[in-house]
Amino acid sequence: MALGEGIGAWRHAAAHGVLLVVGLACLVIPFAASAPSEQATYGAAGPAFVLPPGTKRIDTHTHFIPEFYAEILKSKGLDSGGRAIPKWTPESHIELMDTIGVETAIISISTPGARLPGDDMEAGRKLARELNEYGHKVTVEYPGRFQFWATVTLPDVEGSVQEAIYALDTLKAAGVVLLANSEGEYLGSKKFDPLMEVLNERHAVVFVHPNSVPFAKVPDHIEDSMVPEFVMDFLLDTTRACANLIFKNVTGRYPNIRFILSHSGGFMPFAAYRMGGALSFLTKENAMKTMGLLKSFYVDTALSSSPSALPSTTQFVPHSHITFGSDFPFAPTFGIKIATSQLDQYQGLPSETKHLFNYDNANSLFDKSLSHWRTVWKAAAAAPATEENHDEL
Ligand SMILES: *[C@@H]1O[C@H](CO)[C@@H](O)[C@H](O)[C@H]1NC(C)=O
């Protein structure tokens, strides 16, 4: 998350007659002085998007929002880090995927996840189960187009362990999505070790998604307004989780887990030498080893493929550890097209490297390639799997 209502900020810039220059291809979007609507500026379909020939992608950062979940959030007056809950259907998702060349989307539930304010532990566990069953259903109904990251219920560790085992072993989820902090407790916390153990045993992939930061937003006491979290607090949330995973040596103790950090790891690549140096000083670990742990993280490109972000990311993160992300549907389609064009048009990388980011890196995260799943789900759609043939997958 999310450009989302960043549109509002862009409109603000528009009011000041600013030209926004995007990408090295100098795609220039002039904003009219009258702050026009998104629709009026871009048309219903957004700016023209040209898919470079031969491009195919796996999207590791993209979300599903089942109707029943949207209803629950609405009834509790919840949004997603300051972003209103957008409408989502598998069909609208596939339309976006086809536009930007995504073959398979690994869908996940965004913040606030399954543990909602006012709910008890059982309600959280039940919601997580329903969301995971739904994710699995979409995966089977559209063979090859979707896979899903399973939702768990941290800080409820026991429930999370049970749900992770069920989702990974029985539902064959691609991995799990964990929020950077859960009710103020960051990934890395020793409390979460039992979950890390289970994930480590299974060589699981963990998609780390930002949550609301557990402290006040940037206030303005005169105008009584706050900077919404999706503007930049989310990036801090992910960066904090990354630092804590190293500080508490989760990366050292559970080396089989592959972590994908959202949005290029927050600002980790930009701050890597400072973070690595400071963390090695604190943990008394060899500095090169600590830098190696920072480099062990995967990062996604969701809304982080700008001409100022990519140089830092690709300078620090190994090119085998960068995966494509769109942040649909929290990012508006026009924003996704701009961000994706920025990656496609970035002059600093050969097209072979971009293919790694777009496809190969995500595909090789899994023991079994996504094309294996395509076959499995096709068979499952034809004849629902039984307990026994689950084990053969
Ligand atoms: C982290 O854990 C690994 C594996 O147990 C261990 O070898 C290493 O010394 C630990 N690092 C620190 C800084 O405690």
The ligand as an ORCA input file, in Angstrom:
! r2SCAN-3c Opt
* xyz 0 1
  C      22.646    -16.091     15.223
  O      22.318    -17.451     15.186
  C      23.276    -18.291     14.563
  C      22.669    -19.687     14.493
  O      22.287    -20.129     15.760
  C      24.569    -18.231     15.336
  O      25.549    -19.006     14.694
  C      25.039    -16.784     15.411
  O      26.168    -16.690     16.225
  C      23.929    -15.900     15.993
  N      24.351    -14.518     15.897
  C      24.318    -13.708     16.946
  C      24.784    -12.328     16.702
  O      23.905    -14.070     18.047
*
